[in-house]
Structures are given as C-alpha cells and as structure tokens.
Amino acid sequence: MAKQSRDDPKIDTIPNSSLSMLFEEASEHMSWLEQLDITEHDYSYIESFIQKGYVDWKQEVSVLPELGGAQWFVANHAGTILEADMPIPPLAAETIAASIESLDCVMRSIERSSCIAVPVFTRTKGQLFSVFGCMLDDGLDAAASIILIKTNAHYFRACFYKRFENWFVLDLLNIQKQAKREEHRRSILFQVVQKLHGKIDVDSILSEVFERIAGMYPDAKVELLMSQDHLSRDPRVKSLLLHGEQEHVCVRAFMEGRMLRRELEGAEGEPYLEIAVPLIGKQGVYGVFHLLLPRDQVEEVDLQLIGMLADTAGTAFENAKLYEQSNLLISELRLINELTKRLNQSLRPKEVFKFATEELMSIFKAEYCCISQIAKENEYFEIMSSNVPSLSQKEFFPKDYGFSGLVYSTQEPIILSDYKAFGKFSSKLMEDTGSRSLIAAPLVVRGELNGVIMLSHREERFFSYENYKLLQVLASHIGLAIANASLHAEVRRMANRDMLTGLYARHYLDDTIQEFQKKDTNGSLIVVDIDQFKGINDTYGHQTGDQILKQVCSIIKSTIRKTDVAARWGGEELALYLPGASIEHGHQIAEMIRLRVEQETEPRVTVSCGIAEWNRDDEKISVESLFYQADMALYKAKNNGRNQTQMG
C-alpha cells in the first residue's frame, strides 16, 4: 500500500453548494417555526405561557446588576397582573391601563417612584397580548429607563415565544407519538382480527385474547368470567356467579352489556383501574373480561382498544361456538339415528332397558345409570335397569321419592351440579354411589310419563348443558323403543293367551313342553276336563258356562307353581305341565284341583283329571306321546264315573 503524505491528507469535504442548500433548508424550517403565532382567540389559553416566559426572563436577567431597585411585573391583554415582584400599587394599574389604551409605552411618576408599562405585541399581526413593565426609584434618566424597559420587554417576548414554540413542538411530538401508538394499536387489532377469525376452536380464541392483552399490558391481571357452561383447562376462565352479586362490576357489565370501570387502590395505596368488558356476540352476552391494571398505564385510547378487542373476540367466540354446536348437532343426529336403529333391533323390553343403560353410560361418560318405570298396579317406581348393585331390578320406590319423584311431579328434566350443596332431599342413587353430578329426564311412553332416566357421576359439575339437552332427545327415542317392545310383548302375550280364561294357548304349551324336554330329565302333564259341561251350558246358558270355566281356571292358577304352565287345551279341557315333577307329585296337584273345584265352584261342578309322565330314559320322548298318555288317563277317569284322577 502506498504511504499517504501528512501534507496531503485525504479528507472528504462538503461542497459550498451543498452547504448552501443545507443552510437554506434549515432556514426554511426555522422560518416556518418563527411564523407560528397566536391570535386574539388564543388569549384565554396563553396566560400560563406568559407566566412561564416571565419566569424564564427573570432567570436570564438575574445575573445582571440590579437596576436601582427596579421591581418588575407582567400583565395579560386585559391588564390583569399575572406575575409581579411586589404588591401592585394603583399607580401601576393606571399605567398599565393607559398603555393598553394607547398601545404605546407609558411612564407615570408619583412621589419618589416611576412606573413604566410597555405593550407587547404578537409577531405577525401586531396585536397586543401582554403588558410588561416595572417600578423605578426617581433619580434615573427617563429616556435611558424607557430604553431599558423596552429592551427587556422585547427579551420577555422572545422568552414567551420560545415557550410557545417549545410547547408547539412538544405538542407535535405528542401527536406523532400518539399517531404511532394508534398505528401500533391498529396493527395489533388487525393482527388479532386475522388470527381470531382464522380460528374455529373456542379455547384457542380465548388463549389468543389472553396472550394479546398480556403482550400489551404485562402488569395486568386478566380473567374471563363465563356465564354459560363452558369448561376450560385455562385457570383464567372462571364461572360468572350471578346470584347475590348484583352490585359487582362484572355482573353489572354482563347485565348492561357495556364496559364498566372503577378506580381502586392497592395494598400500598397505589392507584389501579378495574375494567369489566362484556364478551358479546350477535346472539347475546357470553361472559365478561375482568382486568386490573396500574392506573398510570391506561389511557382513554387503551380502553377503546380493549373494547374493540373484546368485541372482536365476542364475534369470533360466537362463530366458533356455532361451529362447535353445528358439529355437535351433526354428531347428535348420527348418534340418535344409530341408537334408534339398535334399540329397535330388539323387541324385548328387558333387552331394550339393558342396552339403553349401557349406551347412555357410554355416550355421556357417566359412572352410574338407573332407569325406572311406574308400576301401574301400585303406582310405585320399579327399577328396570341399573349398574348400581344396591339398586337391583324389581326394587320399588314410592312415586314421590328422590329425583325420580321430582321428575314425575314436575314432568321436567333435571341437571344438578353438586348434590352435596343441594340438600333438599335424599337419593339412594346419589348416596350409595357418592355421586355429585346428576342429569335426569322423563321417560315418555305413548304420550304419558312412564319412568325416569338418571345418570350420575362422582365429580361435581361433570355434565354440561349440552348433555342435559341431548338426554332429553335420547329419552324420547328410548321411550319410543320401549313402547314398541312393550307393544310387541303385549301382542305376543295376546297371541299366546286364551282371551277368555287368561291361560296360555295350546300351541304355546306345546312349544314350552318341547323346550323343557330338550333340557330337563322329566316332567308331568295333567289334563283336566269339566264333567258334563255341555249340560251346564244347556241348563244355565253359555254365559254361566264361561263363568264356570273362569272359576276352574282361577283355581288352577292359584294351585300350581310359578314355574308350571297352564293352558286351555280346547273347549272345556285344560292342561297343566309341571317341569321336573314326577307323576306322583302331579297326582297330588291334580287331586288338590279336583277337590277345590268341587267345593268352590258356583254352580257346583266337578272335573276329571288324567296324568302322564315323561322321563329321559323313555324310548320315545315327544309332546304328542305325552299328550296321548295323559288323554288316555283322562278317558279312563271319565269311563270310571268322572270326578276322579287317573295316571297313565
């Protein structure tokens, strides 16, 4: 590298033309600032600048030697003294008034003092806006004194305009700062709007709002008080309690649907601002944002931004909620369709109850389920299905007992957040399982309240309002399935029963015996025939004959076991099958029936009985052979004189 000479340094210089341009540009800016001026419309606002300008002037001239004990003052355009070094005597007031009237310097003397007042004019239009002057001791040259006072008045005006210009520049800077802050706020709001409306998840929207507020106000304490049943894992989302808190600022903001604020003091007396902003959508108010901020960090524009942020969040929250609800509705419709199809696949009431219990527990994530029906014969609740061991099937409860009784009396569904806090009456379901949450719905069959569905969980506030509504819908479909199954069971019962006697039909007895012969080792069949029944019909009429037939059937039903099967075999002939019974045991039953018929019927009739038995060791086992043997035994009883029992 070549060595550079010290005598020939390489220094970048600015050309004279460029310097001239810089000076001209600076002069233009200074000229613009110097052209700023006040008008008579500003007089009511400039007194503080006059006072500050006077103070600045005093500080500047304080280093100068005192001028023979001069005492200075300054007044506004109307002559009112704003600042003075001494109490103003009448002489000074008169001099100021004369100066204002003449718009010129005025000097007045009295005794050993002189007062000089100089009007001070604006830069551009030359309008009087102040009066500057002083009190002097006699003995000074009047002309020199006037020149001195005018010079200081001119310097005072310079101090005044310096203050005015500083204020104007500061005001511009504040406006610029405010504009930047407003631009920043609008940028934040625009970003929030983009992000919030791009989300379809409720929790994501709330988290975004919390993050934005924390970013703008790091010292703020923020929480969201929700009025509806919205479960959130965010600890800042809480429930809004409306009962007993009517004067709370959040409750008032929720009820009035507008932002509210109030001044508070911290533990050490520091000022805070409490703000309650409702989360509002088009369909209603969903909650309230509750903020606590240091007072010095909040301006009016901040409140506007918080309000706009809450409005944006409310719209986005509602859209996301509607999206969730639409998905939930689609899911519910699919669920209802699938459940209805599966419920209707079974036409047995017992199976329908069991399947409904299992499905309801799976759908609602419930721990316990109990389905009960009203037993019409005694108007008690009968447990039809439950997974609670202490609530076994066929257990009965009074129709006014517990939550089932409440649903029965009001015919309205129930949602209970906390059983321990309820305390109005006891419930075996809740007590035995230790449950805290409950939803219950009436079970309607053929338009009438026929039972109650209850679901419970040991965790409090477990079921949502959506669960509560869905259970009502499902309960109606379960009720319809139960009605169909019950109707089918009734049709089957009617098809298998003899309408006159209430006994089973012959085909049902045949099928039943055939089933027993597949699994049992033995059984007995009794065939009963009313003696001389045709003569009874001829003597008393068929109506009396029917009554006699019913009386005999009633005696048979009250004599046999629950496991025995009684049927009308045809006409006045009846048949009884005794599963697992020997022919000797059958003979005892037949004799009991025969004796009771002879004693209890009116008009008095008798019966003849034939008994047959089948055994696993028999060569041929069939329903036909069993009936044939019993029929032969009955034929033998008839031929031997009737009113007797014979074994085949």
MIDREN-954071 format. One record per residue (C-alpha): y, x, z; residue number from 1. Coordinates in nm, 2 decimals, m for minus. Example, Ala and Ser with C-alpha at 12.3 -4.5 7.8 and 13.67 -1.06 7.14 Angstrom:
BEGIN
     yy     xx     zz  nr
  m0.45   1.23   0.78   1
  m0.11   1.37   0.71   2
This chain:
BEGIN
     yy     xx     zz  nr
   0.00   0.00   0.00   1
   0.35   0.14  m0.09   2
   0.57   0.22   0.21   3
   0.87   0.00   0.24   4
   1.21   0.16   0.30   5
   1.40   0.08   0.60   6
   1.72   0.09   0.39   7
   1.59  m0.17   0.16   8
   1.43  m0.44   0.38   9
   1.28  m0.75   0.21  10
   1.45  m1.05   0.38  11
   1.43  m1.40   0.24  12
   1.78  m1.53   0.22  13
   1.92  m1.88   0.16  14
   2.14  m1.91  m0.15  15
   2.50  m2.01  m0.09  16
   2.44  m2.32  m0.30  17
   2.16  m2.43  m0.07  18
   2.37  m2.36   0.24  19
   2.65  m2.58   0.10  20
   2.40  m2.86   0.04  21
   2.28  m2.84   0.40  22
   2.63  m2.84   0.54  23
   2.72  m3.14   0.32  24
   2.41  m3.33   0.43  25
   2.48  m3.26   0.79  26
   2.84  m3.36   0.74  27
   2.73  m3.68   0.59  28
   2.51  m3.76   0.89  29
   2.79  m3.66   1.13  30
   3.04  m3.87   0.93  31
   2.81  m4.17   0.95  32
   2.78  m4.13   1.33  33
   3.16  m4.09   1.36  34
   3.22  m4.40   1.17  35
   3.04  m4.61   1.43  36
   3.30  m4.81   1.62  37
   3.35  m5.11   1.84  38
   3.53  m5.43   1.78  39
   3.70  m5.68   2.00  40
   3.37  m5.88   2.01  41
   3.21  m5.59   2.20  42
   3.48  m5.57   2.47  43
   3.27  m5.77   2.72  44
   2.99  m5.52   2.69  45
   3.17  m5.18   2.69  46
   3.31  m5.17   3.04  47
   3.01  m4.95   3.16  48
   3.08  m4.71   2.87  49
   3.45  m4.69   2.97  50
   3.34  m4.61   3.33  51
   3.08  m4.35   3.22  52
   3.33  m4.20   2.98  53
   3.59  m4.17   3.26  54
   3.33  m4.00   3.48  55
   3.24  m3.76   3.20  56
   3.61  m3.68   3.15  57
   3.66  m3.62   3.53  58
   3.37  m3.38   3.53  59
   3.51  m3.18   3.24  60
   3.87  m3.15   3.38  61
   3.76  m3.08   3.73  62
   3.76  m2.71   3.66  63
   4.13  m2.72   3.56  64
   4.41  m2.65   3.83  65
   4.53  m2.97   3.99  66
   4.84  m3.12   3.82  67
   5.07  m3.16   4.11  68
   4.85  m3.40   4.29  69
   4.80  m3.64   3.99  70
   4.58  m3.94   4.06  71
   4.41  m4.09   3.75  72
   4.29  m4.43   3.66  73
   4.14  m4.63   3.36  74
   4.16  m5.00   3.28  75
   4.00  m5.23   3.02  76
   4.18  m5.41   2.74  77
   4.29  m5.68   2.97  78
   4.44  m5.44   3.23  79
   4.17  m5.47   3.49  80
   4.13  m5.14   3.67  81
   3.77  m5.01   3.62  82
   3.79  m4.66   3.78  83
   4.08  m4.51   3.99  84
   4.14  m4.21   4.22  85
   4.35  m4.42   4.46  86
   4.43  m4.78   4.55  87
   4.64  m4.92   4.27  88
   5.00  m5.00   4.37  89
   5.20  m5.28   4.20  90
   5.38  m5.01   4.00  91
   5.06  m4.90   3.83  92
   4.97  m5.26   3.74  93
   5.31  m5.33   3.60  94
   5.30  m5.01   3.39  95
   4.95  m5.10   3.25  96
   5.07  m5.45   3.16  97
   5.38  m5.30   2.98  98
   5.16  m5.05   2.79  99
   4.93  m5.33   2.67 100
   5.22  m5.54   2.57 101
   5.40  m5.27   2.38 102
   5.09  m5.09   2.26 103
   5.26  m4.76   2.35 104
   5.29  m4.51   2.63 105
   5.49  m4.64   2.92 106
   5.64  m4.45   3.21 107
   5.77  m4.62   3.52 108
   5.93  m4.45   3.83 109
   5.99  m4.58   4.18 110
   6.10  m4.38   4.48 111
   5.92  m4.04   4.46 112
   5.64  m4.13   4.22 113
   5.60  m4.20   3.85 114
   5.33  m4.39   3.67 115
   5.23  m4.32   3.31 116
   5.00  m4.55   3.11 117
   4.87  m4.47   2.76 118
   4.69  m4.72   2.55 119
   4.35  m4.61   2.40 120
   4.27  m4.74   2.05 121
   3.95  m4.78   1.85 122
   3.86  m4.53   1.58 123
   3.88  m4.73   1.27 124
   4.09  m5.04   1.32 125
   4.31  m4.91   1.59 126
   4.25  m5.19   1.83 127
   4.34  m5.14   2.20 128
   4.02  m5.14   2.41 129
   4.14  m4.94   2.72 130
   4.44  m4.81   2.91 131
   4.43  m4.45   3.06 132
   4.69  m4.32   3.30 133
   4.79  m4.15   3.62 134
   5.03  m4.15   3.92 135
   5.25  m3.83   3.94 136
   5.49  m3.70   4.20 137
   5.85  m3.67   4.09 138
   5.98  m3.33   4.00 139
   5.77  m3.27   3.69 140
   5.91  m3.27   3.34 141
   5.88  m3.62   3.20 142
   5.82  m3.50   2.84 143
   5.56  m3.25   2.94 144
   5.39  m3.51   3.17 145
   5.37  m3.76   2.88 146
   5.21  m3.50   2.65 147
   4.97  m3.41   2.92 148
   4.87  m3.77   2.98 149
   4.83  m3.84   2.61 150
   4.62  m3.53   2.57 151
   4.39  m3.64   2.85 152
   4.38  m3.99   2.72 153
   4.27  m3.86   2.38 154
   4.00  m3.65   2.55 155
   3.89  m3.95   2.75 156
   3.85  m4.15   2.43 157
   3.63  m3.86   2.30 158
   3.41  m3.89   2.61 159
   3.39  m4.26   2.57 160
   3.28  m4.23   2.21 161
   3.03  m3.96   2.30 162
   2.88  m4.20   2.55 163
   2.88  m4.48   2.29 164
   2.72  m4.26   2.02 165
   2.46  m4.14   2.27 166
   2.38  m4.50   2.36 167
   2.36  m4.59   1.99 168
   2.13  m4.30   1.91 169
   1.91  m4.38   2.21 170
   1.90  m4.75   2.10 171
   1.79  m4.64   1.75 172
   1.52  m4.42   1.91 173
   1.41  m4.70   2.13 174
   1.39  m4.93   1.83 175
   1.20  m4.67   1.64 176
   0.97  m4.62   1.93 177
   0.93  m4.99   1.97 178
   0.85  m5.02   1.60 179
   0.59  m4.75   1.62 180
   0.44  m4.92   1.92 181
   0.44  m5.25   1.74 182
   0.28  m5.09   1.44 183
   0.02  m4.94   1.67 184
  m0.04  m5.28   1.83 185
  m0.07  m5.45   1.49 186
  m0.31  m5.18   1.38 187
  m0.52  m5.24   1.69 188
  m0.51  m5.61   1.63 189
  m0.61  m5.57   1.27 190
  m0.90  m5.35   1.36 191
  m1.01  m5.59   1.63 192
  m0.99  m5.89   1.39 193
  m1.20  m5.70   1.14 194
  m1.46  m5.59   1.40 195
  m1.48  m5.92   1.58 196
  m1.52  m6.14   1.27 197
  m1.78  m5.90   1.14 198
  m2.00  m5.96   1.44 199
  m2.22  m6.27   1.49 200
  m2.35  m6.17   1.83 201
  m2.17  m6.32   2.13 202
  m2.23  m6.03   2.37 203
  m2.12  m5.78   2.10 204
  m1.79  m5.97   2.06 205
  m1.73  m5.97   2.44 206
  m1.81  m5.60   2.47 207
  m1.57  m5.52   2.18 208
  m1.29  m5.70   2.36 209
  m1.36  m5.52   2.68 210
  m1.35  m5.18   2.51 211
  m1.02  m5.26   2.33 212
  m0.85  m5.37   2.65 213
  m0.98  m5.06   2.83 214
  m0.86  m4.84   2.55 215
  m0.51  m4.99   2.56 216
  m0.48  m5.02   2.94 217
  m0.71  m4.76   3.11 218
  m0.59  m4.86   3.45 219
  m0.65  m5.23   3.40 220
  m0.92  m5.43   3.59 221
  m1.08  m5.68   3.35 222
  m1.33  m5.95   3.39 223
  m1.43  m6.26   3.19 224
  m1.49  m6.59   3.38 225
  m1.71  m6.81   3.17 226
  m1.71  m7.19   3.21 227
  m2.03  m7.25   3.03 228
  m2.39  m7.15   3.08 229
  m2.37  m6.80   2.92 230
  m2.60  m6.54   3.07 231
  m2.48  m6.18   3.01 232
  m2.60  m5.84   3.13 233
  m2.24  m5.72   3.14 234
  m2.13  m5.73   3.51 235
  m1.78  m5.81   3.39 236
  m1.89  m6.15   3.27 237
  m1.90  m6.40   3.56 238
  m1.90  m6.77   3.62 239
  m1.58  m6.97   3.65 240
  m1.60  m7.18   3.96 241
  m1.40  m7.50   3.90 242
  m1.48  m7.67   4.23 243
  m1.24  m7.62   4.52 244
  m1.04  m7.36   4.33 245
  m0.78  m7.58   4.16 246
  m0.49  m7.35   4.25 247
  m0.65  m7.03   4.13 248
  m0.46  m6.88   3.84 249
  m0.78  m6.86   3.63 250
  m0.87  m7.22   3.69 251
  m0.52  m7.33   3.60 252
  m0.52  m7.12   3.28 253
  m0.85  m7.28   3.19 254
  m0.73  m7.64   3.26 255
  m0.39  m7.59   3.10 256
  m0.52  m7.39   2.80 257
  m0.24  m7.13   2.82 258
  m0.17  m6.78   2.95 259
  m0.05  m6.76   3.31 260
   0.07  m6.46   3.51 261
   0.20  m6.38   3.86 262
   0.34  m6.08   4.05 263
   0.12  m5.92   4.31 264
   0.14  m5.62   4.55 265
  m0.13  m5.37   4.61 266
  m0.25  m5.23   4.94 267
   0.03  m4.98   4.95 268
   0.30  m5.22   4.81 269
   0.27  m5.11   4.45 270
   0.36  m5.39   4.21 271
   0.08  m5.54   3.99 272
   0.07  m5.81   3.73 273
  m0.22  m6.06   3.73 274
  m0.28  m6.22   3.39 275
  m0.52  m6.51   3.31 276
  m0.57  m6.56   2.94 277
  m0.80  m6.85   2.82 278
  m1.07  m6.78   2.57 279
  m1.00  m7.07   2.33 280
  m1.17  m7.18   2.01 281
  m1.11  m7.49   1.79 282
  m1.36  m7.69   1.99 283
  m1.25  m7.61   2.34 284
  m1.19  m7.35   2.61 285
  m1.49  m7.13   2.69 286
  m1.36  m6.91   2.96 287
  m1.07  m6.70   3.10 288
  m0.99  m6.33   3.07 289
  m0.87  m6.21   3.41 290
  m0.66  m5.89   3.41 291
  m0.50  m5.69   3.68 292
  m0.25  m5.42   3.56 293
   0.01  m5.19   3.71 294
   0.34  m5.37   3.66 295
   0.52  m5.07   3.50 296
   0.25  m5.05   3.23 297
   0.32  m5.40   3.09 298
   0.60  m5.52   2.87 299
   0.65  m5.86   2.71 300
   0.51  m5.74   2.38 301
   0.19  m5.64   2.57 302
   0.15  m5.99   2.68 303
   0.19  m6.12   2.33 304
  m0.08  m5.87   2.21 305
  m0.32  m5.97   2.49 306
  m0.26  m6.33   2.40 307
  m0.33  m6.27   2.03 308
  m0.64  m6.06   2.12 309
  m0.77  m6.34   2.33 310
  m0.71  m6.59   2.05 311
  m0.89  m6.38   1.80 312
  m1.18  m6.33   2.05 313
  m1.19  m6.70   2.11 314
  m1.23  m6.78   1.74 315
  m1.49  m6.51   1.69 316
  m1.68  m6.61   2.01 317
  m1.69  m6.97   1.89 318
  m1.81  m6.87   1.54 319
  m2.08  m6.65   1.69 320
  m2.18  m6.93   1.93 321
  m2.20  m7.18   1.65 322
  m2.42  m6.93   1.45 323
  m2.65  m6.89   1.75 324
  m2.66  m7.26   1.80 325
  m2.75  m7.32   1.44 326
  m3.03  m7.07   1.46 327
  m3.14  m7.22   1.79 328
  m3.13  m7.57   1.63 329
  m3.35  m7.45   1.33 330
  m3.59  m7.28   1.58 331
  m3.60  m7.60   1.79 332
  m3.67  m7.82   1.48 333
  m3.95  m7.59   1.38 334
  m4.08  m7.59   1.74 335
  m4.06  m7.97   1.76 336
  m4.24  m8.01   1.43 337
  m4.52  m7.76   1.53 338
  m4.56  m7.91   1.87 339
  m4.57  m8.27   1.74 340
  m4.84  m8.17   1.49 341
  m5.05  m8.00   1.75 342
  m5.00  m8.28   2.01 343
  m5.11  m8.54   1.76 344
  m5.43  m8.35   1.67 345
  m5.58  m8.47   2.00 346
  m5.63  m8.83   2.07 347
  m5.75  m8.79   2.42 348
  m5.47  m8.84   2.69 349
  m5.63  m8.57   2.92 350
  m5.61  m8.31   2.64 351
  m5.26  m8.41   2.55 352
  m5.14  m8.36   2.91 353
  m5.31  m8.02   2.94 354
  m5.18  m7.90   2.60 355
  m4.83  m8.02   2.68 356
  m4.83  m7.83   3.01 357
  m4.94  m7.51   2.85 358
  m4.69  m7.53   2.56 359
  m4.39  m7.62   2.78 360
  m4.45  m7.33   3.01 361
  m4.47  m7.10   2.71 362
  m4.16  m7.24   2.54 363
  m3.93  m7.23   2.85 364
  m4.09  m6.93   3.02 365
  m4.14  m7.14   3.32 366
  m4.37  m7.04   3.60 367
  m4.48  m7.39   3.71 368
  m4.51  m7.72   3.54 369
  m4.60  m8.07   3.66 370
  m4.65  m8.38   3.46 371
  m4.69  m8.71   3.64 372
  m4.73  m9.07   3.54 373
  m4.66  m9.41   3.71 374
  m4.98  m9.57   3.81 375
  m4.91  m9.93   3.73 376
  m5.16 m10.09   3.96 377
  m4.98  m9.95   4.27 378
  m4.66  m9.81   4.13 379
  m4.72  m9.46   4.25 380
  m4.67  m9.13   4.07 381
  m5.01  m8.98   3.97 382
  m5.03  m8.61   3.88 383
  m5.18  m8.59   3.53 384
  m5.15  m8.21   3.47 385
  m5.02  m7.92   3.67 386
  m5.08  m7.54   3.71 387
  m4.99  m7.56   4.09 388
  m5.32  m7.57   4.29 389
  m5.17  m7.79   4.56 390
  m5.08  m8.05   4.30 391
  m5.42  m8.14   4.19 392
  m5.49  m8.41   3.93 393
  m5.53  m8.77   4.06 394
  m5.30  m8.69   4.35 395
  m5.05  m8.97   4.43 396
  m4.69  m8.97   4.54 397
  m4.45  m9.26   4.62 398
  m4.23  m9.35   4.32 399
  m3.92  m9.27   4.53 400
  m4.04  m8.92   4.63 401
  m3.86  m8.60   4.54 402
  m3.72  m8.52   4.20 403
  m3.97  m8.75   4.02 404
  m3.83  m9.03   4.22 405
  m3.47  m8.93   4.14 406
  m3.55  m8.93   3.77 407
  m3.73  m9.26   3.80 408
  m3.44  m9.43   3.98 409
  m3.17  m9.29   3.75 410
  m3.37  m9.26   3.43 411
  m3.17  m8.94   3.37 412
  m3.29  m8.58   3.33 413
  m3.21  m8.31   3.59 414
  m3.10  m7.95   3.58 415
  m3.09  m7.77   3.92 416
  m2.96  m7.41   3.95 417
  m3.06  m7.35   4.31 418
  m3.30  m7.57   4.51 419
  m3.21  m7.39   4.84 420
  m2.84  m7.48   4.80 421
  m2.93  m7.84   4.70 422
  m3.08  m7.96   5.03 423
  m3.06  m8.33   4.97 424
  m3.44  m8.40   4.98 425
  m3.76  m8.21   4.97 426
  m4.00  m8.15   4.68 427
  m4.36  m8.04   4.72 428
  m4.35  m7.86   4.38 429
  m4.05  m7.66   4.48 430
  m4.16  m7.59   4.84 431
  m4.52  m7.49   4.76 432
  m4.42  m7.26   4.48 433
  m4.10  m7.12   4.63 434
  m3.91  m7.22   4.32 435
  m3.53  m7.21   4.30 436
  m3.46  m7.34   3.94 437
  m3.57  m7.68   3.80 438
  m3.54  m7.89   3.49 439
  m3.69  m8.23   3.47 440
  m3.69  m8.51   3.20 441
  m3.82  m8.87   3.20 442
  m4.14  m8.93   3.00 443
  m4.09  m9.24   2.80 444
  m4.39  m9.43   2.66 445
  m4.34  m9.74   2.44 446
  m3.97  m9.76   2.54 447
  m4.04  m9.75   2.92 448
  m4.02  m9.47   3.17 449
  m4.38  m9.39   3.23 450
  m4.36  m9.05   3.40 451
  m4.17  m8.73   3.46 452
  m4.20  m8.37   3.33 453
  m4.09  m8.10   3.57 454
  m4.05  m7.72   3.50 455
  m3.96  m7.47   3.77 456
  m3.90  m7.10   3.83 457
  m3.86  m6.89   4.14 458
  m3.55  m6.72   4.00 459
  m3.22  m6.91   4.06 460
  m3.01  m7.02   3.75 461
  m3.31  m6.95   3.53 462
  m3.28  m7.25   3.29 463
  m2.99  m7.28   3.06 464
  m2.81  m7.59   2.94 465
  m2.99  m7.55   2.60 466
  m3.32  m7.56   2.78 467
  m3.21  m7.87   2.95 468
  m3.13  m8.04   2.62 469
  m3.44  m7.92   2.45 470
  m3.67  m8.05   2.72 471
  m3.52  m8.40   2.67 472
  m3.61  m8.38   2.30 473
  m3.96  m8.25   2.36 474
  m4.02  m8.51   2.63 475
  m3.97  m8.79   2.38 476
  m4.22  m8.63   2.14 477
  m4.47  m8.57   2.42 478
  m4.42  m8.93   2.53 479
  m4.50  m9.05   2.18 480
  m4.81  m8.83   2.16 481
  m4.93  m8.97   2.50 482
  m4.86  m9.33   2.37 483
  m5.07  m9.26   2.06 484
  m5.35  m9.11   2.27 485
  m5.34  m9.39   2.52 486
  m5.34  m9.65   2.24 487
  m5.63  m9.48   2.07 488
  m5.82  m9.46   2.41 489
  m5.75  m9.83   2.45 490
  m5.88  m9.92   2.11 491
  m6.19  m9.71   2.18 492
  m6.23  m9.88   2.51 493
  m6.20 m10.22   2.35 494
  m6.45 m10.12   2.08 495
  m6.69 m10.01   2.34 496
  m6.65 m10.30   2.57 497
  m6.76 m10.66   2.57 498
  m6.45 m10.87   2.59 499
  m6.60 m11.15   2.80 500
  m6.78 m10.96   3.06 501
  m6.59 m10.62   3.07 502
  m6.93 m10.44   3.04 503
  m6.99 m10.18   2.77 504
  m7.12 m10.29   2.43 505
  m7.48 m10.24   2.33 506
  m7.40  m9.96   2.08 507
  m7.22  m9.76   2.34 508
  m7.51  m9.79   2.58 509
  m7.75  m9.67   2.30 510
  m7.53  m9.37   2.23 511
  m7.49  m9.29   2.60 512
  m7.87  m9.30   2.67 513
  m7.93  m9.08   2.37 514
  m7.68  m8.82   2.51 515
  m7.84  m8.83   2.86 516
  m8.19  m8.79   2.71 517
  m8.07  m8.46   2.55 518
  m7.97  m8.30   2.88 519
  m8.14  m8.49   3.17 520
  m8.51  m8.48   3.28 521
  m8.55  m8.85   3.34 522
  m8.37  m9.19   3.38 523
  m8.44  m9.56   3.42 524
  m8.33  m9.87   3.23 525
  m8.31 m10.22   3.38 526
  m8.29 m10.52   3.15 527
  m8.15 m10.83   3.33 528
  m8.18 m11.19   3.18 529
  m8.03 m11.50   3.33 530
  m8.30 m11.76   3.38 531
  m8.27 m12.10   3.20 532
  m7.92 m12.00   3.07 533
  m7.94 m12.24   2.78 534
  m8.00 m12.53   3.02 535
  m7.69 m12.43   3.22 536
  m7.48 m12.44   2.90 537
  m7.62 m12.78   2.81 538
  m7.57 m12.91   3.16 539
  m7.23 m12.77   3.26 540
  m7.09 m12.66   2.93 541
  m7.02 m12.33   2.77 542
  m6.71 m12.26   2.98 543
  m6.92 m12.28   3.30 544
  m7.18 m12.07   3.13 545
  m6.92 m11.80   3.07 546
  m6.82 m11.81   3.43 547
  m7.18 m11.77   3.54 548
  m7.21 m11.47   3.31 549
  m6.90 m11.31   3.45 550
  m7.02 m11.36   3.81 551
  m7.35 m11.19   3.73 552
  m7.17 m10.90   3.56 553
  m6.94 m10.86   3.86 554
  m7.24 m10.84   4.10 555
  m7.40 m10.58   3.87 556
  m7.08 m10.36   3.86 557
  m7.04 m10.37   4.24 558
  m7.40 m10.28   4.30 559
  m7.45  m9.98   4.07 560
  m7.32  m9.63   4.10 561
  m7.01  m9.49   3.91 562
  m7.24  m9.28   3.70 563
  m7.45  m9.57   3.60 564
  m7.38  m9.76   3.27 565
  m7.39 m10.14   3.25 566
  m7.37 m10.31   2.91 567
  m7.42 m10.66   2.76 568
  m7.73 m10.63   2.55 569
  m7.69 m10.96   2.38 570
  m7.63 m11.33   2.48 571
  m7.73 m11.37   2.85 572
  m7.92 m11.04   2.85 573
  m7.77 m10.74   3.03 574
  m7.88 m10.38   3.05 575
  m7.82 m10.10   3.31 576
  m7.90  m9.74   3.26 577
  m7.94  m9.52   3.57 578
  m7.92  m9.15   3.48 579
  m8.17  m8.93   3.67 580
  m8.31  m9.23   3.86 581
  m8.68  m9.29   3.90 582
  m8.85  m9.62   3.82 583
  m8.89  m9.68   4.20 584
  m8.51  m9.64   4.25 585
  m8.45  m9.87   3.96 586
  m8.67 m10.13   4.11 587
  m8.46 m10.12   4.43 588
  m8.14 m10.16   4.24 589
  m8.29 m10.45   4.03 590
  m8.40 m10.63   4.34 591
  m8.06 m10.60   4.50 592
  m7.90 m10.75   4.20 593
  m8.16 m11.03   4.17 594
  m8.12 m11.13   4.54 595
  m7.74 m11.12   4.53 596
  m7.73 m11.33   4.21 597
  m7.95 m11.59   4.38 598
  m7.72 m11.60   4.68 599
  m7.37 m11.56   4.54 600
  m7.35 m11.74   4.21 601
  m7.20 m12.09   4.18 602
  m7.36 m12.29   4.04 603
  m7.67 m12.12   4.17 604
  m7.87 m11.92   3.90 605
  m8.15 m11.66   3.91 606
  m8.23 m11.36   3.70 607
  m8.54 m11.18   3.58 608
  m8.55 m10.80   3.55 609
  m8.76 m10.56   3.35 610
  m8.76 m10.18   3.43 611
  m8.87  m9.88   3.23 612
  m8.85  m9.51   3.29 613
  m8.85  m9.21   3.06 614
  m8.95  m8.86   3.16 615
  m8.92  m8.52   2.99 616
  m9.30  m8.49   2.99 617
  m9.34  m8.81   2.78 618
  m9.49  m8.76   2.43 619
  m9.22  m8.96   2.27 620
  m8.86  m8.98   2.40 621
  m8.63  m9.23   2.23 622
  m8.38  m9.51   2.31 623
  m8.60  m9.76   2.12 624
  m8.92  m9.68   2.31 625
  m8.73  m9.71   2.64 626
  m8.58 m10.05   2.55 627
  m8.92 m10.16   2.42 628
  m9.09 m10.08   2.76 629
  m8.81 m10.25   2.96 630
  m8.82 m10.55   2.73 631
  m9.20 m10.58   2.78 632
  m9.15 m10.57   3.15 633
  m8.89 m10.84   3.13 634
  m9.12 m11.06   2.92 635
  m9.38 m11.01   3.19 636
  m9.14 m11.13   3.46 637
  m9.05 m11.44   3.25 638
  m9.41 m11.53   3.20 639
  m9.49 m11.48   3.57 640
  m9.24 m11.75   3.67 641
  m8.89 m11.59   3.65 642
  m8.66 m11.48   3.93 643
  m8.86 m11.15   3.98 644
  m8.86 m10.78   3.88 645
  m9.14 m10.62   3.68 646
  m9.19 m10.25   3.60 647
  m9.30 m10.14   3.25 648
